[in-house]
Amino acid sequence: MQPAEPALRQLATEQANPASAALDTLSALEIVRLMNAEDVHVPEAVGRELPAIAAAGEAITGRLRAGGHLFYVGAGTSGRLGTLDAAECPPTFSTPPELVQALIAGGPPALTHAVEGAEDDPAAGRRDLLAAGVSGTDAVVGISASGRAPYVLGALDLARELGAATIGLCCTGGSAFVDRCDIVIAPLVGPEVLTGSTRLKAGTAQKLVLNMLSTATMVRLGKCYGNLMVDMRATNSKLRDRAARIVTAVTGSDYADAWSTLEAADFETKVAIVMLKTGGGRQAAQQRLDRSDGHLRAALG
């Protein structure tokens, strides 16, 4: 069923931007200057949502600490951004792949090719989330610039029925997320330079919020020490070099000692740091970390 035209016009994400009314007459330099001027408003809009973002981060952290999982559910650009954030968690924080998962309307093919009609099926959102193993112990973040994508709403309805924590990320006020989510994050970035193209300011805002949600959650779970990625997965030469530099920074050891200890610790950075700081072996270091729930500062203390 086609939505009524007035309803579409009311959406902030569908309104025309007066500043770009003559967009097709501008030079390349004028276009990018205009876009840059509009992009300045994005971090301001996100900044106004910091209390909601922090509350969402605490809710997600609580669910993960209790053994739950985090699911991102989106369509189109929103789904791709959720997938990107989820994909970065295992290498950055050594999380198991199932801890943070992302679902996109249309499935994996939609990551590289537009499958626009897929977002109109709320039953598919329910089916996909159920197939992914969602339960009442989890947190589900629905991502939709308009806050009305049926695929996302269907998934949120299921999550709410099961008792999962529900969080909505959109760029409109008074969206359908309000009645479905425990927490709504709605950075109001205003109309796009290219009317309705929410891969622009809305997409940038969503990326900033997802950065905050996953990073704040993982920091609260003990995945860093100071501002260092001590839980990253060192799977290539660049990352192993970074791990060695992190070990030297925390322990004061030289690079050669850091490298050899990392080798003994199977390149688990936190384990290597505890080994060097305490003078113990790998097993004792792991036991210290286990007792501190993986928090390096507590393990060293």
Residue frames as qw, qx, qy, qz and C-alpha x, y, z in Angstrom:
[[0.000, 0.888, 0.461, 0.000, 0.00, 0.00, 0.00],
 [0.403, 0.461, -0.027, 0.790, 1.35, 3.41, -0.94],
 [0.275, -0.475, -0.484, 0.681, 1.63, 5.90, 1.95],
 [0.157, 0.911, 0.381, 0.003, -0.38, 9.09, 1.71],
 [0.518, 0.544, -0.027, 0.660, 1.63, 11.92, 0.17],
 [0.255, -0.845, 0.097, -0.460, 0.98, 14.34, 3.07],
 [0.855, -0.506, 0.094, 0.069, 2.46, 11.79, 5.49],
 [0.808, 0.177, 0.058, 0.560, 5.64, 11.67, 3.45],
 [0.214, 0.744, -0.003, 0.633, 5.89, 15.45, 3.33],
 [0.541, -0.800, 0.041, -0.255, 5.71, 15.61, 7.12],
 [0.908, -0.225, -0.006, 0.353, 8.86, 13.52, 7.53],
 [0.190, -0.888, 0.258, 0.329, 11.92, 15.65, 8.23],
 [0.526, -0.279, 0.674, 0.437, 13.98, 13.24, 6.13],
 [0.457, 0.478, 0.666, 0.344, 11.78, 13.93, 3.07],
 [0.080, 0.927, 0.223, -0.292, 11.60, 17.71, 3.21],
 [0.620, 0.612, 0.061, 0.487, 13.36, 19.91, 0.67],
 [0.544, -0.480, -0.118, 0.678, 16.32, 21.98, 1.85],
 [0.245, 0.950, 0.159, -0.109, 15.97, 25.66, 0.85],
 [0.294, -0.760, 0.430, 0.389, 19.76, 26.05, 0.88],
 [0.358, -0.192, 0.795, 0.450, 20.11, 23.59, -2.01],
 [0.561, 0.602, 0.422, -0.380, 17.13, 24.66, -4.12],
 [0.517, 0.789, -0.240, -0.229, 19.45, 25.56, -7.03],
 [0.703, -0.414, 0.551, 0.174, 21.71, 22.52, -6.56],
 [0.781, 0.337, 0.453, 0.268, 21.73, 21.61, -10.25],
 [0.363, 0.908, 0.022, 0.209, 23.10, 25.02, -11.24],
 [0.435, -0.838, 0.319, 0.082, 26.14, 24.91, -8.95],
 [0.481, 0.621, -0.617, 0.055, 29.75, 24.15, -9.80],
 [0.804, -0.085, -0.560, 0.181, 31.50, 21.18, -8.23],
 [0.318, 0.147, -0.491, 0.798, 33.23, 23.47, -5.72],
 [0.390, -0.280, 0.090, -0.873, 29.96, 25.17, -4.82],
 [0.819, -0.216, -0.421, -0.324, 28.26, 21.79, -4.32],
 [0.720, -0.085, -0.566, 0.392, 30.90, 20.47, -1.95],
 [0.079, 0.224, -0.352, 0.906, 31.03, 23.77, -0.06],
 [0.597, -0.301, -0.104, -0.736, 27.27, 23.58, 0.43],
 [0.856, -0.174, -0.483, -0.064, 27.46, 19.97, 1.57],
 [0.522, 0.089, -0.536, 0.657, 30.27, 20.78, 3.96],
 [0.184, -0.285, 0.211, -0.917, 28.27, 23.67, 5.43],
 [0.766, -0.272, -0.224, -0.537, 25.29, 21.36, 5.96],
 [0.793, -0.022, -0.577, 0.194, 27.44, 18.61, 7.48],
 [0.128, 0.347, -0.497, 0.785, 28.49, 20.99, 10.27],
 [0.591, -0.329, 0.094, -0.731, 25.01, 20.55, 11.76],
 [0.816, -0.047, -0.562, -0.130, 25.39, 16.77, 12.14],
 [0.494, 0.006, -0.677, 0.546, 27.62, 16.62, 15.26],
 [0.220, -0.186, 0.277, -0.917, 25.49, 19.36, 16.81],
 [0.752, -0.156, -0.252, -0.589, 22.37, 17.22, 16.33],
 [0.766, -0.029, -0.623, 0.157, 24.13, 14.16, 17.73],
 [0.221, 0.203, -0.543, 0.785, 25.34, 16.21, 20.69],
 [0.494, -0.251, 0.107, -0.826, 21.76, 17.00, 21.66],
 [0.888, -0.113, -0.305, -0.325, 21.11, 13.24, 21.93],
 [0.314, 0.448, -0.757, 0.357, 24.05, 12.37, 24.21],
 [0.466, -0.243, 0.615, -0.588, 21.90, 11.55, 27.28],
 [0.896, 0.179, 0.097, -0.393, 19.85, 9.09, 25.21],
 [0.690, 0.496, -0.525, 0.056, 22.98, 7.62, 23.63],
 [0.011, 0.444, -0.762, 0.471, 24.57, 7.14, 27.06],
 [0.688, -0.089, 0.460, -0.554, 21.40, 5.51, 28.41],
 [0.897, 0.334, -0.164, -0.240, 21.37, 3.17, 25.41],
 [0.453, 0.536, -0.673, 0.232, 25.02, 2.32, 25.96],
 [0.287, -0.327, 0.725, -0.534, 24.36, 1.43, 29.60],
 [0.837, 0.097, 0.239, -0.482, 21.36, -0.69, 28.61],
 [0.807, 0.445, -0.382, -0.068, 23.40, -2.60, 26.02],
 [0.181, 0.525, -0.741, 0.378, 26.29, -3.04, 28.45],
 [0.553, -0.223, 0.580, -0.554, 23.96, -4.50, 31.06],
 [0.915, 0.230, 0.045, -0.328, 22.53, -7.01, 28.60],
 [0.675, 0.517, -0.514, 0.111, 25.96, -8.10, 27.38],
 [0.087, -0.488, 0.727, -0.475, 27.30, -8.44, 30.93],
 [0.693, -0.076, 0.515, -0.499, 24.39, -10.75, 31.69],
 [0.474, -0.052, 0.851, 0.221, 25.22, -13.00, 28.74],
 [0.548, 0.686, 0.403, -0.258, 23.03, -11.37, 26.11],
 [0.540, 0.161, 0.471, 0.678, 23.77, -10.21, 22.58],
 [0.133, 0.611, 0.039, -0.779, 23.46, -7.00, 20.60],
 [0.483, 0.419, 0.687, 0.344, 21.51, -6.96, 17.35],
 [0.105, 0.423, -0.137, -0.889, 21.44, -4.11, 14.84],
 [0.425, 0.478, 0.759, 0.121, 18.47, -4.16, 12.45],
 [0.108, 0.621, -0.065, -0.773, 18.20, -1.79, 9.50],
 [0.675, 0.551, 0.477, 0.118, 17.35, -1.35, 5.84],
 [0.465, 0.836, 0.039, 0.288, 19.32, 0.26, 3.05],
 [0.298, 0.659, -0.397, 0.565, 22.02, 2.66, 4.22],
 [0.547, -0.592, 0.337, -0.487, 20.94, 2.21, 7.84],
 [0.987, -0.114, 0.098, -0.059, 21.35, -1.56, 7.57],
 [0.754, 0.463, -0.233, 0.404, 24.76, -1.23, 5.94],
 [0.016, -0.711, 0.403, -0.575, 25.95, 1.09, 8.72],
 [0.779, -0.443, 0.293, -0.333, 24.81, -1.38, 11.35],
 [0.979, 0.156, -0.028, 0.132, 26.61, -4.17, 9.53],
 [0.468, 0.650, -0.335, 0.496, 29.81, -2.11, 9.37],
 [0.328, -0.667, 0.423, -0.518, 29.74, -1.43, 13.11],
 [0.925, -0.239, 0.222, -0.196, 29.07, -5.07, 13.96],
 [0.892, 0.365, -0.140, 0.226, 31.84, -6.27, 11.65],
 [0.266, 0.710, -0.407, 0.509, 34.40, -4.06, 13.38],
 [0.645, -0.633, 0.237, -0.357, 33.76, -5.43, 16.89],
 [0.983, -0.123, 0.029, 0.136, 35.62, -8.78, 16.60],
 [0.708, 0.370, -0.160, 0.579, 38.93, -7.34, 15.32],
 [0.003, 0.697, -0.196, 0.690, 38.82, -4.25, 17.54],
 [0.507, -0.515, 0.389, -0.572, 37.60, -5.84, 20.76],
 [0.160, 0.213, -0.963, 0.031, 38.13, -9.61, 20.26],
 [0.626, 0.058, 0.424, -0.652, 34.43, -10.27, 20.63],
 [0.402, 0.128, 0.890, 0.172, 32.97, -13.52, 19.29],
 [0.047, -0.113, -0.547, -0.828, 31.12, -12.94, 15.99],
 [0.286, -0.540, -0.754, -0.242, 27.77, -13.80, 17.52],
 [0.267, -0.447, -0.492, 0.698, 28.01, -11.18, 20.28],
 [0.204, 0.591, 0.045, -0.779, 27.23, -8.23, 18.00],
 [0.406, 0.273, 0.793, 0.363, 25.17, -9.12, 14.93],
 [0.224, 0.398, -0.073, -0.887, 23.60, -7.05, 12.18],
 [0.433, 0.431, 0.786, 0.088, 20.54, -7.77, 10.06],
 [0.110, 0.346, -0.242, -0.900, 19.68, -5.91, 6.88],
 [0.688, 0.450, 0.359, -0.442, 16.46, -6.06, 4.89],
 [0.704, 0.628, -0.261, -0.205, 17.11, -8.21, 1.85],
 [0.942, -0.222, 0.151, 0.200, 19.91, -10.16, 3.52],
 [0.589, -0.417, 0.338, 0.603, 23.61, -10.18, 2.52],
 [0.474, 0.439, 0.483, 0.591, 22.94, -9.24, -1.15],
 [0.034, -0.942, -0.297, -0.155, 21.58, -5.90, 0.10],
 [0.550, -0.651, 0.091, 0.514, 25.02, -4.97, 1.41],
 [0.347, -0.266, 0.481, 0.760, 26.32, -4.32, -2.10],
 [0.045, -0.270, -0.644, -0.714, 23.14, -3.97, -4.18],
 [0.366, -0.035, 0.248, -0.896, 20.01, -1.98, -3.42],
 [0.202, -0.314, -0.916, -0.148, 17.06, -4.22, -2.51],
 [0.160, -0.194, 0.159, -0.955, 14.69, -1.37, -1.77],
 [0.654, -0.289, -0.375, -0.591, 11.43, -3.34, -1.64],
 [0.608, -0.091, -0.746, 0.257, 12.75, -5.59, 1.13],
 [0.086, 0.066, -0.509, 0.854, 12.26, -2.93, 3.78],
 [0.499, -0.179, -0.132, -0.838, 8.48, -2.96, 3.32],
 [0.754, -0.159, -0.608, -0.191, 8.03, -6.42, 4.89],
 [0.398, -0.626, 0.436, -0.509, 7.60, -6.34, 8.69],
 [0.971, -0.149, 0.102, -0.157, 7.18, -10.13, 8.82],
 [0.789, 0.424, -0.284, 0.342, 10.65, -10.53, 7.30],
 [0.008, 0.674, -0.458, 0.580, 12.10, -8.43, 10.10],
 [0.755, -0.400, 0.328, -0.404, 10.52, -10.71, 12.65],
 [0.990, 0.137, -0.030, 0.014, 11.62, -13.86, 10.83],
 [0.591, 0.580, -0.368, 0.422, 15.21, -12.71, 10.36],
 [0.193, -0.634, 0.492, -0.564, 15.63, -11.63, 13.97],
 [0.874, -0.258, 0.264, -0.316, 14.10, -14.85, 15.26],
 [0.933, 0.302, -0.138, 0.141, 16.35, -16.91, 12.97],
 [0.337, 0.664, -0.451, 0.493, 19.37, -15.02, 14.33],
 [0.608, -0.184, -0.693, 0.342, 18.53, -16.36, 17.80],
 [0.119, -0.478, 0.194, -0.848, 17.21, -13.28, 19.57],
 [0.488, -0.434, -0.740, 0.161, 15.93, -13.73, 23.12],
 [0.313, -0.893, -0.265, -0.184, 14.71, -11.65, 26.00],
 [0.675, -0.555, 0.014, 0.486, 18.25, -11.31, 27.36],
 [0.570, 0.211, 0.309, 0.731, 19.44, -9.34, 24.32],
 [0.048, 0.674, 0.101, -0.731, 19.48, -5.72, 23.14],
 [0.503, 0.475, 0.599, 0.403, 18.06, -4.79, 19.73],
 [0.054, -0.551, 0.047, 0.831, 18.86, -1.49, 18.00],
 [0.516, 0.637, 0.554, 0.143, 16.51, -0.59, 15.16],
 [0.247, -0.419, 0.236, 0.842, 18.09, 1.81, 12.65],
 [0.323, 0.617, 0.628, 0.347, 15.94, 3.77, 10.21],
 [0.199, 0.081, 0.013, 0.977, 16.43, 7.39, 9.20],
 [0.367, -0.374, -0.325, -0.787, 12.67, 7.91, 8.95],
 [0.250, -0.116, 0.754, -0.597, 11.89, 5.71, 11.96],
 [0.714, 0.231, 0.220, -0.623, 9.23, 3.96, 9.91],
 [0.378, 0.356, -0.793, -0.320, 10.86, 1.15, 7.87],
 [0.864, -0.192, -0.054, -0.462, 8.42, -1.78, 8.27],
 [0.807, 0.180, -0.526, 0.200, 11.22, -4.38, 8.29],
 [0.232, 0.304, -0.573, 0.725, 12.78, -2.65, 11.29],
 [0.518, -0.292, 0.211, -0.776, 9.45, -2.11, 13.04],
 [0.905, -0.070, -0.325, -0.265, 8.60, -5.80, 12.69],
 [0.657, 0.173, -0.588, 0.439, 11.90, -6.77, 14.29],
 [0.036, -0.308, 0.454, -0.835, 11.40, -4.29, 17.14],
 [0.732, -0.259, -0.057, -0.628, 7.88, -5.61, 17.77],
 [0.892, -0.026, -0.450, 0.041, 9.29, -9.12, 18.17],
 [0.433, 0.265, -0.545, 0.667, 12.12, -7.92, 20.41],
 [0.318, -0.343, 0.283, -0.837, 9.69, -6.08, 22.65],
 [0.858, -0.192, -0.219, -0.424, 7.41, -9.12, 22.89],
 [0.834, 0.054, -0.486, 0.254, 10.35, -11.24, 24.00],
 [0.577, -0.796, -0.100, 0.154, 11.50, -8.74, 26.61],
 [0.690, 0.137, 0.044, 0.709, 14.70, -7.64, 24.89],
 [0.155, -0.662, -0.090, 0.727, 15.96, -4.10, 25.44],
 [0.498, 0.628, 0.489, 0.344, 14.80, -2.04, 22.45],
 [0.231, -0.600, 0.081, 0.761, 16.56, 1.04, 21.13],
 [0.546, 0.716, 0.409, 0.146, 15.56, 3.12, 18.11],
 [0.348, -0.432, 0.238, 0.798, 17.97, 5.24, 16.07],
 [0.390, 0.690, 0.543, 0.277, 16.33, 7.62, 13.61],
 [0.289, -0.038, 0.049, 0.955, 16.56, 11.20, 12.37],
 [0.270, -0.480, -0.400, -0.732, 12.96, 12.29, 12.81],
 [0.196, -0.118, 0.602, -0.765, 10.92, 13.33, 15.81],
 [0.657, 0.118, 0.346, -0.659, 7.75, 11.52, 16.88],
 [0.408, 0.302, -0.771, -0.385, 8.58, 8.43, 14.86],
 [0.866, -0.167, -0.326, -0.339, 7.01, 4.98, 15.09],
 [0.552, 0.202, -0.680, 0.438, 9.98, 4.04, 17.30],
 [0.230, -0.421, 0.374, -0.794, 8.48, 5.96, 20.23],
 [0.808, -0.213, 0.117, -0.537, 5.85, 3.31, 20.94],
 [0.955, 0.142, -0.260, -0.009, 8.22, 0.38, 20.32],
 [0.629, 0.359, -0.439, 0.532, 11.48, 1.31, 22.02],
 [0.600, -0.615, -0.349, 0.376, 12.70, 1.74, 25.56],
 [0.291, -0.641, 0.128, 0.698, 15.09, 4.43, 24.32],
 [0.587, 0.720, 0.311, 0.201, 14.88, 6.56, 21.16],
 [0.418, -0.456, 0.227, 0.752, 17.94, 8.35, 19.78],
 [0.447, 0.739, 0.478, 0.162, 16.85, 10.95, 17.24],
 [0.325, -0.400, 0.161, 0.841, 19.51, 13.38, 15.99],
 [0.421, 0.794, 0.419, -0.126, 17.51, 15.90, 13.95],
 [0.509, -0.209, 0.362, 0.752, 19.92, 16.83, 11.16],
 [0.306, 0.633, 0.034, -0.710, 17.36, 18.62, 9.00],
 [0.800, 0.552, 0.147, -0.185, 16.58, 18.21, 5.30],
 [0.753, -0.128, 0.416, 0.494, 19.24, 16.70, 3.07],
 [0.018, -0.525, 0.371, 0.765, 21.11, 18.64, 0.38],
 [0.298, 0.033, -0.773, -0.558, 19.72, 16.10, -2.08],
 [0.607, -0.200, 0.182, -0.747, 16.10, 15.79, -0.99],
 [0.936, -0.099, 0.042, -0.336, 15.36, 12.46, 0.66],
 [0.745, 0.387, -0.502, 0.208, 18.89, 11.07, 0.23],
 [0.644, -0.721, 0.139, -0.213, 19.40, 9.95, 3.82],
 [0.898, 0.035, -0.102, 0.427, 22.78, 8.39, 3.07],
 [0.309, 0.642, -0.138, 0.689, 24.05, 11.97, 3.54],
 [0.161, -0.540, 0.418, -0.713, 23.52, 13.85, 6.83],
 [0.841, -0.316, 0.100, -0.428, 21.25, 11.22, 8.35],
 [0.940, 0.134, -0.271, 0.155, 23.72, 8.46, 7.47],
 [0.371, 0.498, -0.459, 0.635, 26.59, 10.44, 8.95],
 [0.456, -0.500, 0.322, -0.663, 24.64, 10.99, 12.16],
 [0.960, -0.158, -0.043, -0.229, 23.79, 7.31, 12.42],
 [0.781, 0.309, -0.393, 0.374, 27.44, 6.36, 11.93],
 [0.052, 0.541, -0.456, 0.705, 28.49, 8.74, 14.71],
 [0.698, -0.392, 0.226, -0.555, 25.89, 7.31, 17.09],
 [0.985, 0.019, -0.170, -0.028, 26.80, 3.70, 16.30],
 [0.513, 0.473, -0.486, 0.526, 30.48, 4.55, 16.90],
 [0.249, -0.498, 0.439, -0.705, 29.50, 5.81, 20.34],
 [0.870, -0.237, 0.052, -0.429, 27.23, 2.91, 21.23],
 [0.949, 0.109, -0.264, 0.135, 29.69, 0.14, 20.40],
 [0.439, 0.471, -0.458, 0.613, 32.77, 1.94, 21.73],
 [0.370, -0.511, 0.357, -0.689, 31.16, 3.04, 24.99],
 [0.935, -0.196, -0.023, -0.296, 29.78, -0.44, 25.54],
 [0.883, 0.201, -0.320, 0.279, 33.09, -2.18, 24.90],
 [0.181, 0.540, -0.458, 0.682, 35.02, 0.27, 27.08],
 [0.602, -0.441, 0.272, -0.607, 32.55, -0.37, 29.92],
 [0.989, -0.054, -0.064, -0.125, 33.10, -4.10, 29.41],
 [0.627, -0.624, 0.400, 0.242, 36.85, -3.71, 29.97],
 [0.832, 0.414, 0.259, 0.262, 37.98, -3.85, 26.36],
 [0.425, 0.737, -0.161, 0.500, 40.51, -1.03, 26.71],
 [0.649, -0.484, -0.248, 0.532, 43.14, 0.26, 29.15],
 [0.121, -0.483, 0.091, 0.862, 43.36, 4.01, 29.23],
 [0.583, 0.604, -0.008, -0.544, 42.66, 4.72, 25.57],
 [0.058, 0.461, -0.834, -0.297, 44.56, 1.69, 24.26],
 [0.843, 0.112, -0.238, -0.468, 42.99, -1.22, 22.36],
 [0.200, -0.480, 0.838, -0.168, 44.33, -3.93, 24.63],
 [0.661, 0.119, 0.700, -0.244, 41.71, -6.44, 23.51],
 [0.568, 0.597, -0.280, -0.492, 42.18, -6.11, 19.77],
 [0.934, 0.073, 0.342, 0.068, 42.76, -9.21, 17.64],
 [0.068, -0.746, 0.512, 0.420, 46.33, -9.01, 16.27],
 [0.849, 0.253, 0.464, -0.025, 45.82, -10.96, 13.06],
 [0.697, 0.641, 0.042, 0.318, 48.28, -9.26, 10.70],
 [0.652, 0.084, -0.195, 0.728, 51.72, -7.64, 10.81],
 [0.025, -0.561, -0.001, -0.827, 50.37, -4.10, 11.29],
 [0.658, -0.609, -0.124, -0.426, 48.20, -5.14, 14.23],
 [0.879, -0.246, -0.249, 0.322, 50.95, -7.24, 15.82],
 [0.430, 0.291, -0.166, 0.838, 53.25, -4.25, 15.65],
 [0.324, -0.605, -0.043, -0.726, 50.51, -2.15, 17.27],
 [0.840, -0.473, -0.249, -0.092, 50.09, -4.79, 19.98],
 [0.756, -0.030, -0.256, 0.601, 53.82, -4.72, 20.74],
 [0.151, 0.423, -0.092, 0.889, 53.78, -0.93, 20.96],
 [0.584, -0.602, -0.164, -0.519, 50.79, -1.09, 23.31],
 [0.878, -0.331, -0.280, 0.205, 52.60, -3.58, 25.55],
 [0.557, 0.146, -0.208, 0.791, 55.69, -1.35, 25.68],
 [0.131, -0.556, -0.040, -0.820, 53.56, 1.69, 26.47],
 [0.715, -0.571, -0.166, -0.369, 51.79, 0.00, 29.39],
 [0.914, -0.332, -0.117, 0.200, 54.69, -2.00, 30.85],
 [0.131, -0.918, 0.353, 0.128, 57.72, 0.11, 30.00],
 [0.801, -0.145, 0.507, 0.284, 59.44, -2.95, 28.49],
 [0.012, 0.490, -0.530, -0.692, 61.47, -2.72, 25.32],
 [0.686, 0.338, -0.240, -0.598, 60.01, -3.75, 21.98],
 [0.449, 0.289, -0.842, -0.077, 61.88, -7.08, 21.82],
 [0.062, 0.015, 0.873, -0.484, 60.61, -8.18, 25.25],
 [0.546, 0.278, 0.259, -0.747, 57.10, -7.08, 24.37],
 [0.638, 0.356, -0.495, -0.469, 57.21, -9.08, 21.13],
 [0.333, 0.187, -0.919, 0.100, 58.54, -12.26, 22.72],
 [0.223, 0.118, 0.740, -0.623, 55.98, -12.06, 25.53],
 [0.620, 0.326, -0.005, -0.713, 53.20, -11.54, 23.00],
 [0.547, 0.287, -0.740, -0.265, 54.37, -14.65, 21.16],
 [0.133, 0.031, -0.922, 0.362, 54.21, -16.60, 24.43],
 [0.321, 0.304, 0.551, -0.708, 50.72, -15.19, 25.02],
 [0.365, 0.416, 0.776, 0.302, 49.53, -16.09, 21.51],
 [0.113, 0.248, 0.225, 0.935, 49.37, -12.35, 20.80],
 [0.345, -0.765, -0.531, -0.121, 46.71, -11.71, 23.43],
 [0.221, 0.634, -0.190, 0.716, 47.72, -8.22, 24.44],
 [0.545, -0.676, 0.129, -0.479, 46.17, -8.12, 27.90],
 [0.964, -0.242, -0.042, 0.103, 47.69, -11.47, 28.83],
 [0.698, 0.347, -0.162, 0.605, 51.13, -10.30, 27.72],
 [0.061, -0.712, 0.173, -0.677, 50.81, -7.10, 29.74],
 [0.761, -0.572, 0.106, -0.288, 49.88, -8.98, 32.92],
 [0.947, 0.013, -0.102, 0.303, 52.73, -11.43, 32.36],
 [0.498, 0.471, -0.192, 0.702, 55.27, -8.62, 32.10],
 [0.255, -0.687, 0.140, -0.666, 53.84, -6.56, 34.95],
 [0.795, -0.495, 0.171, -0.306, 53.59, -9.48, 37.40],
 [0.003, 0.584, -0.811, -0.017, 56.45, -11.68, 36.24],
 [0.678, 0.004, 0.684, -0.271, 54.12, -14.68, 36.04],
 [0.223, -0.007, 0.855, 0.468, 53.32, -17.10, 33.26],
 [0.277, -0.143, -0.513, -0.800, 50.48, -17.14, 30.80],
 [0.442, -0.429, -0.781, -0.105, 48.14, -19.28, 32.89],
 [0.314, -0.463, -0.502, 0.659, 48.51, -17.12, 35.98],
 [0.023, 0.142, -0.138, -0.980, 47.96, -13.99, 33.90],
 [0.355, -0.262, -0.657, -0.611, 44.79, -15.42, 32.39],
 [0.420, -0.478, -0.741, 0.213, 43.51, -16.35, 35.83],
 [0.164, -0.349, -0.267, 0.883, 44.02, -12.77, 37.03],
 [0.207, 0.022, -0.368, -0.906, 42.07, -11.49, 34.04],
 [0.406, -0.350, -0.794, -0.287, 39.30, -14.03, 34.56],
 [0.338, -0.478, -0.640, 0.498, 38.91, -12.95, 38.19],
 [0.035, -0.423, -0.103, 0.899, 38.60, -9.32, 37.09],
 [0.544, 0.641, 0.508, -0.190, 36.08, -10.08, 34.32],
 [0.660, 0.464, 0.308, 0.505, 38.68, -9.11, 31.75],
 [0.014, -0.992, -0.013, -0.124, 39.32, -5.61, 33.11],
 [0.719, 0.345, -0.310, 0.518, 43.07, -5.09, 32.81],
 [0.049, -0.649, 0.316, -0.691, 43.28, -2.27, 35.36],
 [0.769, -0.465, 0.184, -0.397, 41.64, -4.45, 38.02],
 [0.975, 0.063, -0.146, 0.153, 43.80, -7.43, 37.10],
 [0.516, 0.472, -0.344, 0.627, 46.97, -5.37, 37.56],
 [0.312, -0.643, 0.248, -0.654, 45.67, -3.87, 40.79]]
